Each structure stands twice: as C-alpha cells, then as structure tokens.
Amino acid sequence: MLHSGRRLLLAGSTADAQRGVWAEARCVVTTELDEESELRAYAHSGSSVFLVAPLLRVVALPQGRRVVVGRIRVSVKGAGSATANPTVRATAETTGDIAADTAAGTAAKAATESAAGTAAGTAAKAATESAAGTAAGTAAKAAAESTAGTAAGTAAKAAAGTPVETAVDVVVQAVWAENDGWHQETELPAGLAEALFAALASPSHLVPDEPQARAMVMAKAFTEGSRNELTRLRAMRYELERRIADLLAQRRTTTLRAVLAEVVELSMAVSRARDQAREAGRSKLHSWLWSDGEPPMAPVHEAALRHCRAMDTELAEEDTRLHSLLSGLSTLAVAQDGEAQQRFNLAAAAVAAGLGLPALILALYGADAVLPLDSWASAWRALLPIGGTTLLAVLLAVRTMPGRAHPRHYATAVVAVLALVAILFVAGALAPAP
C-alpha cells in the first residue's frame, strides 16, 4: 500500500459543498488483476455494494508526467440515511395489520358470547358480562396499538440506519514515466498516490447517500474521468508525431531508435488501459458480485457501461494509429540505414579521389625534389595539389549526399581538408633529406 487516508473525491475545483463525497482512499500496487482478485477484494471489504471501474490517469509530478493504468474499487457499507429499507417497512406494516385484526376478532367474540347468554340472567350478570366485554375490547385495542407502535418504531429505527462508510481503492497495475523517454517504471516515485487522489476529484458529481446509488454514481464518475484522459493520451501521440517530423526534416538530433522505443512503450500503455476498459464493460463493473438480477440505478449503470465501451473503441483507434506509426518508423529506419551507408561510400570515394590523384602524380615524378618540406616554396608546391583535389572531391560528395546540405556540412568538409593538409605538412617537414 502506497498511501491511505480520508479524501474528498469527485468534488471538482468548485466551491459547491453539495458535490463530492468523503471516502477512505487507499492506493495499492499489483501486477495481476483478474476475476479472482476482485472476488477476494469484495470478500475482504465486507461491504454491501461493490463496483470496479477502469483507471486511466495522466498525472504531473516534479520528475515529469506519468501514465497510470489499473482499476478503481468502490465499496459502500451501511443502510443509509436518506431512504428507509423497504423490506423492513413492509414487515412493520404487516405486523400492525395482523395485531389490529386479532384485537377486533377478540372483541367480536366477546360481544357474541354476551348476546348469546340466557334471557333469564339477572341484570347484574348482564352488566358484569358487558363490562367484561368492554374491558376485553379495550385491552385488545391497547395491545393492537402497542404492537403497531412497536412495529412503527422498528421501521423508524431501520430508516435511521447506520452511517454510510465509503472506501475507494486505487489499484495501480502499471506506470509509464516521461523522463528520459517514455518507459515503464519498476519503482513508483514518491507523491504518486497523492497525485492520483487529486486526479480523482474530477469530474465533479452530486453523490447521494443511499449506498447502492452512491456506489453507482461514483463508479460512473470514475469511468467518465478515465475516458476523459484519452484527450491527454492523444496529445502525447501528437507530440511523438511532431518529434518524428522534426527528425525527418533534420531539425532534431534525436536518434530514431529512441523514438521507436517510446512509440512501443505508449502502445503498451494504451493496450493495458484498453484491457481494463473491456473487462469492466464485460463484467458490468462486477455488479454481479452482490446483485442477482438487474442492478439498481439502471440508467446510471448503463451510462457507466457506455463509457467503458466508448473508452474501448477510442483506445483501439489510438492503438491502431500507434502501430501504423510504428510500421512507418520501421520502414524509415531501414531507409536511414541505407542513406547512412550511401553517405559513407561517398565520403570514402571523395577521400580516395582527393588523396589518390596527388599520390599518383608524386609516384610518377617522385617526391625527392620537394622533400623535406623545410620551406614554404617547397611546401606549397607539394601540398597545394593534394589540398585542392581533396577539397574539390569532398565538396562534391557533400553536395550529392542524400538529404539537405547545410552550411555546417561544408564548413566541416573544409576543416577536415585543412587538418589533412596540416598533417601532411608536419610529416613532410620531419622527413629526412635525400
């Protein structure tokens, strides 16, 4: 567990006190997320309502941006304070009706027995029986009112309920870091948990008190927030395409291999997030763990599932574009290797032509007349043909090389030729006299 504590979630950036909900937030890290893990999490939570939403967040840290993929588990315990339990209320009403019917039957029976008495009875006996019947009726009525009152008290107590306990587990499966090129991190940085809790503040929602409605609204809001993060993922792809364009136009010095690696890493992040969205939609946010039939708050539940399906579709499109970009970069890498080989061949041919022609002339006429190079008169006669021929060959090679030739390329060629002439001059000056 990275961090835990009570946090205000889904409140947004507004000052509306009615929005958001206080929940016990925890951030945990795991590499395996499957159906068995959700069963264990539901059993461990001991909650009456349990839902799982996909997690996709792009958070900003001092070390750089992070792409976080995983799940968000929402568990709610308690009967709630806004709505009475309908089962308890129905039970209370049924108990009151039964008590009233029993009291009425007792009074009717007493009256029948009194009327069925013998006509020869005395007035005192009749009065006694009548008083007894009245007392029995009064007692039965009191018993019925007492029973009904007890049932109503039970229903009111059930309606009051216990406080709603809400817990949110942010389960991190994988994290990708931007610093030194996009790559998957093995050790999570400090401050990631707090950044994730801050990211769960949006989108803002009005969260009800009833447990099932609260869990449904929170799961739908977290799913909507994950879908909203696709805009930032798309912006990252645009940044990569911009860098590739600069690389092709030779406005950057970044190697193509590094850009290829970043495209592969982002494609992995997109695929992971798509897996979580697809699993959340297939399992219906794992509502089957506690609901046998159609879950409550069906419109909200269906809206959450629509977000999951839309997230799956949009992530599939991003994955397709990244793979297309990867295929294009692979072809470009092969073309760049061919261009590099062509440049090397041209440079080798230019150097060979620049050195070979003067060497052939010196081999035909001999170098004894100019060696040693102990004076400028002998030095320029020997080095001028070599330097001029080599410079001409190198400039032609730069002009005909693939790609755009910049002034710095010509300057580099001139400096290289001058360095070669200087080396030949030193070697000629140190040569022994014939």
N, C-alpha and C positions, 0 to 999 in steps of 0.2 A: 504494500500500500504506500503510495507516494505521499498523500495528504488527505486529511479529513477535517470536517468541521461544518458548522451550520452556516448556510449561504442563502442569499436571496437570489432566486433564479427566475428567469422569464419576466423580469421587471422592466427591461429595456433601459433606455437612457432618460426617460421622462421622470417627472416627479409625481406621477399618479400613484397614490398609496394603494389603490384598489388592484393594481396589476402586480403580477409576480406571486411567488409563494416561497416561504421559508422551508428549507429542506435540509436534512442531514446529507451532505455531499461527500462522497469518497472517490478517490482516484486510485485505481488499481491497474496493474500491468500483467498481461498474459499473452502468450503466443498462440494458444489453442482456444478457439471458440467454436463450440458445436452444440448440438441439442442436449447432450448430457450435462454440459457445463451450465446451461440455463435451468435444467431440472434441479441441479444441486443448488444453484443460486436461489431459486424460488423456495426450496425447502428450508434453506438456511435463513431466508428473510422472515419467515413466519407471517407473511402479510396476507391479507385477503384479496388484494388486487396486485397483479404483477404484469408489467409490459416491458418490451425490449424494442428500442429504436436504434437505427443506424447512426454511427458517429462519423462525421467528416468535418474537421475544422482546420482552418489555416490561421495560426496564431503567430504573433510577432514577439520575439524575445530579443534581449540585447545582443545575443550571438547571431541573430538572423531569424528568418521565418522558419516555421515548422508546419508540416502537413501531418495531421494526426488522424488515424483510422482506427475504428473499433466499434463499440456498442455503448448504449446508454440504457441502464436498467432502472425502471421506475417501480417502486413498491410502496403501497399505501396500507396502513393499518388503522383500525378504528371505525366506529359506527357512524361518525359524522354528526354534525350539529345542525345541519340545515334541513334534513329530511328524516322523518321517522322510519323505522324499519317496517315495511308494510305487513310482513308476516306477524310481527308482534302485535301490530294494531288490529289486524283481523282476528287474532286469537283473543284479544281483550274484548272486542265487541261480541264475539260468540259466547264467551263466558258470561257476560252481563245478561244476554238474552236468555240463556239457559236458567240463570238464577231467577229472573223475573217470572218465567213460565212456571217454575217449580213453586214459587210463592203463591201465584194465582191458583194453581191447582189445589194447593193445601187449603186455601180459604174457601174455595167452592165445595170441597169435600166436607168441610166443617159445617157449611151452611146447609148442605143436603141432609146430613145426619140430624141437624137440629129440626129441620122441617118434617123429617120422617118420624119424629117422636110420637108417642101416643097422645091422643086428644084429651085423655083423662088426666094427663100430668098436671101438677099444680102450677100456679103462676110463678112460684119461686123457682121450681125446677126449670121452667122455660126461661126465666130471666137469667138463671145461672148458666144454662147452656148457651144463651145468646151472648152473655158476657164472655164465656169461654171462647165462643166462635170469634167474637171481636178481637179478643186478645191474641188468638191464633193468627188471625189475619194481620194484626199489627206486627206481630213477631215475624211473620213471613215477609211482610213488606220491608221491615227493617233489615232482615237478612239479605233480601234481594238488593236493597240499596247499598248495604255494606259490601257485598260481593262485587256489585258493579263499580263501586268506588275503588275497591282494591284493584280490579282489572284496569280501570282508567289510570290509577296511579302507576301500575306496571307499564302501561303503554306510554305514559308521560316520561317515566324513567328511561324506557328504551329510546324514546325520541331524543332525550337529552344526550344519551350516548357518552362515549369516551372521546377524548381529544384525538384528532386525526394526526397520525405520525407518517410523515413522508420522507422517503430516503431515495437518493439518486446516486447510482454507482456509475462512474465514468470508467469504462473498461478500455484501456489502451492496448491495441494489438500491435501496431507498428507506427514508427515516427520517421519522417524524412526531413533532413536538415538542408538548408540552403548554403551555409558557409562551406567554402572550398568545393563548390559544385554540389548539385543535389545528390544526396546519398542517404541510405537508410542508417539510422543511428542504432548502435548496440547498447549504449548507456544514455539514459534520458537526462537532459540538463535540468539544473535547478530552476525553479519557477514555472515549470511546465504545468503543474497541477493548478496553480493559481490562475495562469493564463487560460486554461480550459474552463475553470469555473466562471471567469469573467466573460468568456465567449458564450456560455450558456445563458447569459442574461437576455439574449435576443433570440428570436423575436418576442416582443412583449405580448402577454396574454392575460386575460381575466381568468383566474383559476378558481373553480368552485370548491365548496367544502365537502360535498358528498364524495366518498372515496373512489367509487368507480368513475364518476365524472371527472374527478381531479386527475386520476391516472390517465384517462383517455386524452384529456386536453393537454397534459404535459407531454405525453408520448407524441401526439400530433405536432406540438410546437417544436420539440427537439428534431423530429423528422423534417419539418419545414426548414429549420435552421441548417440542417445538413445539406438540404437541397440548395439553399441559398449560397452555400460555399462553392458551388460549381462555378460561379462567376469568377472567383479568385483563381480557381484551377485553370479556367480558360485564359485568364490574364497571364498566368505562368507560361502557358503554351505560346501565347503571342510573344512573350519575351524571348523564348527559345527561337522562334522563327525570326525575330529581329536579329538575334545574335548570329544565326546561320546566314542571313542575308549580308550582314557586315563581314562575316568570314569569307563569303564568296566574292564580295567586292574588294577584299583585301583591306578593309578598314579596321580590322582587328588582327591581333597576332595569336589569338587562341587557337589551339590545335583542334582539329576536327574530332579526334578521338575523345577528348574531354566532353565535347558537346554530345556526341553519340552516347556516352555513358549517362549523361544527365537525362536524355530522352528515354533511355531504358528505365532509369530509376522512377521517373514520373509516370511512365506507363505501368510500372508495378504498383505504384500508389493508387492510380486510377482503377486498376483491376481489383485491388483489395477493397476499395470503397464500393465498387460495384457488387462484389460478392456479399458484402454486408447488406446493401440495399435489397438485393434479390432474396436473401434469406429472410429479411424482415417482412417483405411482401408475401413470400411463400408461407411463412408461419403465422401470418396475420398478427404480427407483433407479439407472438406467443400468448395470445389471449386464451388459447385452448387449455392452458395450464389450470385455469380457475373457472372458466365459463364453458358449460357443456354445449349450449346452443349458440344463438346469435348474441354477441356481446352487447352490453348496454351502450348507450350513446352511439348508436349505429351510424348516424351521419358523420360524427367526428372520427370514428374508427375508419370509415370508408375514405374520408379525406386524408387520413394518415397513410392509408394504403395507396391512394393515388399519388401522394408524394413519393412513396417508395418506388412505384412503377415509373414515374417520370424521372426520378433520380437514376434508376437503372438504365433507362433509354438514353438519357443525356450522357451518362458516363460511358456507355457503349460507343456513342458517337465520338467522344473525346479519345477513347482508346483506339478507335479506328484511325482518327487523324494522326495520333502519335505514331502508330505503326506505319502509316503511309509516309510520315516524315522520316521515320527510321529507315524505311526502304530507300527513300530518295537520298538520304545521307550515306547509306552504304554504297550506292552507285557512285555518289560523288567522291567517296573515299577512294574507290578504285580508280576513278578518273584522275584524282590528285596524285595518286602513286605513279600513274603513267606520265603525268606532267613533270613530276619531280625527276623521273628517270630521263625524260627528254631534256630537261634543263641541265642535268649532269652531263649528258652526252654532248650537248652544245658547248658547255664550258670546257670540257676535256678537249673537244676539237679545236676550240679557239686557242687554248694554251698550246696545244701541239702545233698548230699553224704558226703561232707567234714565235715559238722557240725553234721550230724545225727549219724554217726558211733561213734565218740568220746562221744557224748552225751548219746548214748545208753550204752556205757561201763561205764561211770560215773554213770548212773542211776542204773546199776546192782550192782556196787561195792561201790557206794557212793563217795562223794567228801569231806567228813569231814576229811579224812586222809591228804589231801593236802592243804586244806584251813585253814587260809588265806595264800596267796602266798607272805609270808614275807621273803622268802629266795630263792636263786637260785636252791637249791636242790629240794624244793617242786615245784618251778615254771616249771622247765623243764620236770618233770615227768607228770605234767598236760597238758602243752601246746604243748609238742613235738608230741603226737599222734594227737592232733587236727590240728596242723600246717602241719604235714606231710601228713595226709589223705586229707586235703583240697587242699594242693598244688598239690598232685597227681591227684585229680579229676579235678581241674581247668586246668592243663596242658593237660590232655586227652581231655577235652572239646575244648580247643584251637586247638588241633591237628586235631580233627574231624569236626570242624566248616566248613561251605561252604566257598569257596574262598581260596586264598593263605594266609598262615600264615607267618607273618613277624617276625623278632626278637623283634620288639617293642611290638608285641602282647604277647609274652612270658614274656618280662620284665614287662609289665603291670600286668599280672597274678601274678607274684612273688611279686610285690609291694602290690597288693591287699591282698594277703595272709599274708604278714608281717604286714600290717595295722590291719588285723583282729586279729592276734595273740597279737599285742600290746594292742588292746582294751580289749581283754580277760585278759591279764596280769594286766592291771590297775584295771579292775573290781574285779579280784581275790585278789589283794592287798588291796583293800578297803573293802573287805567282812569282817564281824565281826567274831571273833573267836568263835568256838562252845562251 
